[in-house]
């Protein structure tokens, strides 16, 4: 069963880390800046941001599990309620 509280916390966090003026640049979706994403990949899974390849990412189920744990932690510390 999906915990909607964690899902909402993750949505709020994602909205806060979106790229500034995202509506002016393609793609017109509120995603974080590329450098920030690469930095997060490096800090979370040890992937070198200078030589990033999609094949270096962990399996999708591991990514989802880690993101969900992060959302649980944000909820636990009281952020984005």
N, CA, C and O of each residue as an XYZ file, in Angstrom:
324
protein
N       0.840     -1.188      0.000
C       0.000      0.000      0.000
C       0.884      1.251      0.000
O       1.874      1.332      0.727
N       0.507      2.206     -0.821
C       1.291      3.425     -0.966
C       0.890      4.419      0.121
O      -0.294      4.672      0.344
N       1.880      4.968      0.781
C       1.646      5.981      1.803
C       1.538      7.339      1.109
O       2.535      7.871      0.621
N       0.337      7.892      1.068
C       0.133      9.150      0.351
C       0.860     10.316      1.009
O       1.222     11.276      0.328
N       1.081     10.251      2.317
C       1.794     11.330      3.008
C       3.213     11.457      2.460
O       3.678     12.566      2.196
N       3.894     10.346      2.289
C       5.258     10.376      1.749
C       5.242     10.863      0.304
O       6.117     11.627     -0.103
N       4.251     10.426     -0.474
C       4.137     10.850     -1.860
C       3.971     12.366     -1.945
O       4.608     13.013     -2.775
N       3.124     12.931     -1.097
C       2.899     14.379     -1.090
C       4.165     15.119     -0.659
O       4.494     16.162     -1.225
N       4.874     14.588      0.335
C       6.138     15.193      0.767
C       7.144     15.212     -0.379
O       7.839     16.208     -0.576
N       7.227     14.126     -1.133
C       8.152     14.069     -2.265
C       7.748     15.047     -3.367
O       8.612     15.657     -3.997
N       6.454     15.202     -3.604
C       6.001     16.182     -4.597
C       6.377     17.604     -4.180
O       6.842     18.391     -5.005
N       6.180     17.931     -2.912
C       6.537     19.259     -2.419
C       8.038     19.495     -2.522
O       8.476     20.580     -2.904
N       8.825     18.478     -2.182
C      10.284     18.603     -2.292
C      10.679     18.824     -3.755
O      11.492     19.696     -4.063
N      10.095     18.026     -4.647
C      10.398     18.172     -6.070
C      10.062     19.553     -6.599
O      10.785     20.103     -7.429
N       8.956     20.114     -6.113
C       8.574     21.458     -6.541
C       9.591     22.487     -6.049
O       9.870     23.461     -6.749
N      10.138     22.284     -4.872
C      11.103     23.234     -4.315
C      12.470     23.179     -4.982
O      13.212     24.160     -4.924
N      12.822     22.078     -5.605
C      14.146     21.984     -6.241
C      14.068     22.148     -7.756
O      15.041     21.872     -8.457
N      12.933     22.590     -8.262
C      12.773     22.755     -9.711
C      13.693     23.858    -10.223
O      14.157     24.715     -9.471
N      13.934     23.805    -11.502
C      14.768     24.798    -12.176
C      14.056     26.146    -12.188
O      12.847     26.202    -12.412
N      14.782     27.224    -11.950
C      14.185     28.560    -11.992
C      13.770     28.886    -13.422
O      14.439     28.499    -14.381
N      12.670     29.593    -13.546
C      12.131     29.986    -14.865
C      11.966     28.797    -15.799
O      12.249     28.891    -16.994
N      11.509     27.685    -15.253
C      11.375     26.459    -16.049
C      10.395     26.617    -17.190
O      10.485     25.864    -18.161
N       9.473     27.543    -17.129
C       8.458     27.712    -18.168
C       9.009     28.405    -19.407
O       8.332     28.466    -20.433
N      10.248     28.937    -19.323
C      10.857     29.599    -20.468
C      11.715     28.681    -21.327
O      11.979     28.983    -22.490
N      12.150     27.561    -20.757
C      13.103     26.703    -21.470
C      12.538     25.308    -21.697
O      11.828     24.767    -20.850
N      12.858     24.740    -22.836
C      12.457     23.376    -23.150
C      13.310     22.414    -22.338
O      14.501     22.681    -22.178
N      12.793     21.340    -21.828
C      11.382     20.953    -21.826
C      10.623     21.778    -20.800
O      11.170     22.114    -19.749
N       9.398     22.102    -21.084
C       8.593     22.992    -20.254
C       7.946     22.241    -19.090
O       6.728     22.261    -18.913
N       8.784     21.589    -18.316
C       8.326     20.871    -17.124
C       9.231     21.259    -15.951
O      10.418     21.523    -16.140
N       8.677     21.290    -14.765
C       9.469     21.734    -13.596
C      10.404     20.647    -13.074
O      10.070     19.938    -12.124
N      11.570     20.519    -13.693
C      12.562     19.540    -13.262
C      13.772     20.256    -12.674
O      14.022     21.416    -13.003
N      14.522     19.585    -11.813
C      15.720     20.219    -11.250
C      16.792     20.450    -12.315
O      16.773     19.795    -13.357
N      17.716     21.365    -12.070
C      18.820     21.593    -12.999
C      19.682     20.332    -13.164
O      19.812     19.538    -12.232
N      20.255     20.160    -14.327
C      21.060     18.971    -14.646
C      22.221     18.803    -13.658
O      22.462     17.701    -13.165
N      22.936     19.893    -13.372
C      24.084     19.801    -12.459
C      23.666     19.326    -11.071
O      24.384     18.563    -10.425
N      22.500     19.783    -10.620
C      22.000     19.365     -9.312
C      21.676     17.868     -9.317
O      22.005     17.152     -8.371
N      21.023     17.397    -10.398
C      20.710     15.968    -10.496
C      21.977     15.117    -10.501
O      22.049     14.096     -9.818
N      22.966     15.539    -11.270
C      24.226     14.787    -11.313
C      24.901     14.770     -9.948
O      25.453     13.748     -9.538
N      24.859     15.895     -9.246
C      25.427     15.946     -7.899
C      24.697     14.981     -6.977
O      25.338     14.288     -6.188
N      23.351     14.917     -7.059
C      22.574     14.003     -6.222
C      22.902     12.548     -6.552
O      22.987     11.715     -5.650
N      23.088     12.236     -7.836
C      23.476     10.873     -8.216
C      24.831     10.514     -7.613
O      25.048      9.390     -7.159
N      25.734     11.487     -7.617
C      27.071     11.249     -7.067
C      27.021     11.038     -5.558
O      27.685     10.146     -5.029
N      26.232     11.861     -4.865
C      26.183     11.732     -3.407
C      25.364     10.523     -2.961
O      25.643      9.941     -1.913
N      24.368     10.146     -3.739
C      23.510      9.016     -3.343
C      24.119      7.669     -3.700
O      24.088      6.742     -2.891
N      24.671      7.550     -4.903
C      25.131      6.244     -5.370
C      26.600      6.207     -5.787
O      27.071      5.185     -6.286
N      27.325      7.297     -5.593
C      28.749      7.301     -5.898
C      29.074      7.321     -7.383
O      30.153      6.889     -7.787
N      28.151      7.818     -8.199
C      28.369      7.882     -9.645
C      29.098      9.192     -9.962
O      28.644     10.269     -9.575
N      30.216      9.095    -10.659
C      31.002     10.279    -10.997
C      30.204     11.172    -11.940
O      29.832     10.741    -13.032
N      29.941     12.401    -11.535
C      29.110     13.308    -12.332
C      29.810     13.796    -13.593
O      29.151     14.250    -14.528
N      31.129     13.711    -13.630
C      31.853     14.162    -14.814
C      31.786     13.167    -15.948
O      31.898     13.550    -17.113
N      31.605     11.888    -15.631
C      31.550     10.845    -16.665
C      30.252     10.051    -16.546
O      30.269      8.823    -16.632
N      29.139     10.734    -16.350
C      27.853     10.075    -16.110
C      27.360      9.329    -17.352
O      27.382      9.849    -18.467
N      26.913      8.091    -17.117
C      26.253      7.279    -18.142
C      25.026      6.654    -17.483
O      25.065      6.302    -16.303
N      23.947      6.516    -18.234
C      22.735      5.902    -17.691
C      23.002      4.485    -17.192
O      22.362      4.022    -16.248
N      23.937      3.810    -17.822
C      24.240      2.431    -17.415
C      24.875      2.370    -16.020
O      24.923      1.301    -15.411
N      25.358      3.501    -15.516
C      25.949      3.536    -14.177
C      24.907      3.583    -13.062
O      25.218      3.309    -11.902
N      23.675      3.929    -13.415
C      22.627      4.026    -12.398
C      22.290      2.637    -11.832
O      22.414      1.634    -12.535
N      21.870      2.583    -10.579
C      21.427      1.308    -10.007
C      20.096      0.891    -10.641
O      19.482      1.684    -11.355
N      19.646     -0.330    -10.391
C      18.352     -0.769    -10.944
C      17.210      0.145    -10.489
O      17.287      0.765     -9.428
N      16.170      0.220    -11.288
C      15.052      1.116    -11.021
C      14.414      0.841     -9.667
O      14.048      1.780     -8.960
N      14.275     -0.417     -9.295
C      13.653     -0.716     -7.997
C      14.490     -0.177     -6.834
O      13.932      0.214     -5.809
N      15.807     -0.150     -6.976
C      16.690      0.419     -5.953
C      16.506      1.936     -5.881
O      16.475      2.509     -4.792
N      16.383      2.586     -7.044
C      16.178      4.029     -7.087
C      14.861      4.387     -6.405
O      14.813      5.302     -5.582
N      13.802      3.672     -6.744
C      12.487      3.944     -6.153
C      12.527      3.732     -4.641
O      11.975      4.530     -3.883
N      13.171      2.672     -4.213
C      13.270      2.390     -2.776
C      14.031      3.503     -2.051
O      13.616      3.942     -0.979
N      15.140      3.958     -2.634
C      15.936      5.022     -2.017
C      15.174      6.350     -1.977
O      15.228      7.065     -0.976
N      14.465      6.679     -3.059
C      13.687      7.920     -3.095
C      12.573      7.856     -2.056
O      12.303      8.847     -1.377
N      11.922      6.696     -1.924
C      10.851      6.541     -0.934
C      11.405      6.676      0.488
O      10.772      7.291      1.347
N      12.582      6.102      0.734
C      13.214      6.252      2.052
C      13.541      7.718      2.330
O      13.380      8.185      3.457
N      13.997      8.441      1.318
C      14.283      9.861      1.461
C      13.008     10.629      1.796
O      13.022     11.501      2.665
N      11.907     10.311      1.116
C      10.625     10.937      1.412
C      10.160     10.641      2.827
O       9.603     11.508      3.501
N      10.390      9.422      3.270
C      10.039      9.054      4.643
C      10.871      9.864      5.630
O      10.353     10.333      6.644
N      12.144     10.027      5.341
C      13.024     10.815      6.206
C      12.575     12.270      6.247
O      12.530     12.869      7.322
N      12.236     12.857      5.078
C      11.746     14.245      5.051
C      10.482     14.379      5.893
O      10.309     15.359      6.617
N       9.618     13.404      5.793
C       8.384     13.417      6.577
C       8.693     13.298      8.071
O       8.075     13.970      8.896
N       9.642     12.448      8.402
C      10.016     12.211      9.801
C      10.603     13.454     10.457
O      10.288     13.753     11.608
N      11.454     14.179      9.733
C      12.072     15.369     10.308
C      11.152     16.579     10.266
O      11.497     17.643     10.781
N       9.978     16.420      9.653
C       8.991     17.485      9.658
C       9.073     18.471      8.523
O       8.473     19.544      8.591
N       9.803     18.132      7.479
C       9.893     19.027      6.313
C       8.726     18.775      5.366
O       8.270     17.642      5.214
N       8.250     19.841      4.734
C       7.242     19.754      3.681
C       5.946     19.111      4.151
O       5.377     18.287      3.434
N       5.473     19.462      5.317
C       4.184     18.927      5.800
C       3.036     19.616      5.150
O       1.882     19.297      5.435
